[in-house]
């Protein structure tokens, strides 16, 4: 889930709500009830992410996810990082790839 969050910019709640029908044609399609804004959103799923969505829905518990994220932070000596910072990583990767700020906004599903 941690890697998928960094590759897609999905919020924790959006990740928890994923099920197999959300993955179609190399994209994650979020239905209105699955997003913070209540609006549907389509997020490209990079090839690296395909293996990460093979076993949806995720069986990880919130406690397991928190422990794994804490261990990852500690492993890279960046204990100040928050799970939400993975959305910032995704936005930075999009910007570095030359995407417009409008596209970055739309991919993240942030308010206009």
Secondary structure, DSSP 4 states (H G I P E B T S, - for coil): -HHHHHHH---HHHHHT--GGGEETTEEEE-GGGSSSSS-EEEE--HHHHGGGTTPSP---HHHHHHHHHHHHHHTT-TT--TTHHHHHHHHHHHHTT--HHHHHHHHT---
